Amino acid sequence: MTQSDQPRPLESRASGPLTGKVRVPGDKSISHRALILGALAVGETRISGLLEGEDVLNTAKSMRALGAKVERTGDFAWVVRGVGVGGFAEPQAALDFGNSGTGCRLVMGAVAGCPITAVFDGDASLRSRPMRRVLDPLELMGAKVVASGEGGRLPLTLQGARDPLPILYRTPVASAQIKSAVLLAGLAAPGVTTVIETEASRDHTELMLKHFGAEIVSTREGSHGRKISLTGQPELHGAEVVVPADPSSAAFPIVAALIVENSDLVLSDVMTNPLRTGLFTTLREMGGSIEESQVRGDAGEPMAQFRVRASKLRGVEVPPERAPSMIDEYLVLAVAAAFAEGTTIMRGLQELRVKESDRLEATAAMLRVNGVKVEISGDDLIVEGRGHVPGGGLVATHMDHRIAMSALAMGLASDKPVKVDDTAFIATSFPDFIPMMRGLGAEFS
C-alpha cells in the first residue's frame, strides 16, 4: 500500500440536503478485468473511465511486471498492449496487490495457465485472507503452489502449468473470483474448461471475454445457477472498453441521499448489470425513490442515470439468494436499515466473513457503537430500525474501505456525529469520495 502508516480519522455530522450531479469512479471489477484481458490479448486495448484507485493501479503494475505494456494516456484513459494468451513473462519481483483480493485472485488464474513462476503478496489485510479455494481448482489444472503462508495465504509462490489442463469445476460457493480464476487459466488450456455454479455470481468475466473474442457459452443450471463453458487457446484481440460507474461505489451517495432530508441527487452512467443491482432492488422495496433513465451499454455491460431523492424507509427481509448480487453493499444497506422504520433481516451473509475484514461482525459493531440495536444470528444480520440513529460512536474500520464509507454516510443523518478511526483505505476503491461528498453538501471534519 502507498498510504501513510499514520491513521486518518474523520468525523461525519448531520448535513443539509445532498444535491447535485456526479459520476462515481469506474467499476472496480470491470477495471481489473479490462487490464488483465488487455494484457492477454494481441494488439492494443484502449480503456476509458478506468478506476484509478490503488487496487486497480496495483493490477496495472502487475500486468507490466508480467510483460504487457500499460500506459496512462489521460484522465482515466489507459492503453494496454498485450502479450497474447499464455504469453506472460516471469516477473523479476513479487507482484504486490496491496488490499485487493480481486486483483490477486484473478491474476493467479491468469498466471496459472503460463509456464512461469510468480510470487503474490499484499498488505496485512490481504495476507490474512484465504486463497485456498482459488488455488484448489488451479492445481487441478496443473499449477503448483511452491510456497505459501499458513493455510495457503500470502505471500505465495505460484508455478504456472507448462501444459494446462481443461477441467469441469463446480464452485463450492457463489464466487466470481473463483469462477474467473478458473476461466482465465482455462484460456491457455486446450479443449473446453467448464465452471458450474449453483448460485450465479456476477458475470463480468464472461461478458468481457466475449468482448475480447473468446468463445464462451453461459446457460442456466438449476433454478439459480449457471454453467459456463470456455473454448481454450483463443487469440484474444485488443478492444475498446468504456468502464461504467461502479454500483458498489454509487451505493454510498445513494444511501446517503435517501437518509438525509430533502436530498435530490443524480448519478450518471451507473452499471445496471442485473447480477450487481441487488442493493437497488432492496432499497426500492424499502420505499427508496431511485429512478433510472438514459439507459445504454458498452462491452456487454448496461448502465443508466439514477435520480435519488430522500425517502421514508421501512424494514424488509432480504432473501439469501440475493446475496451474490449485492455482497459488497450489505454494509451500507445496514445503514439504510438503521434509519428505516421496523426490522430488516439480511439472510445468508457468510461471504462477508472472508472479505477485507469480518464484515458481518464489523457492520454489527459499527451500528452498535452508534446506538442501533443489531443482532447476528448464524449468517443473518438483523437490524432494528427506529427511523433515526443516535450516533456519537467511534467506528473501527479494520483497514476496510467500505466500513469507513458506510460509517461516514451514517453520520450525515445521525443525531450526533459519527467518527471513523481511519479513512486512508478509502483510496483503494474511491479516491475522491471525501471531496465528492463534500461537494454535494456532506459535513466532514
Disulfide bonds with the S-S distance in Angstrom:
none
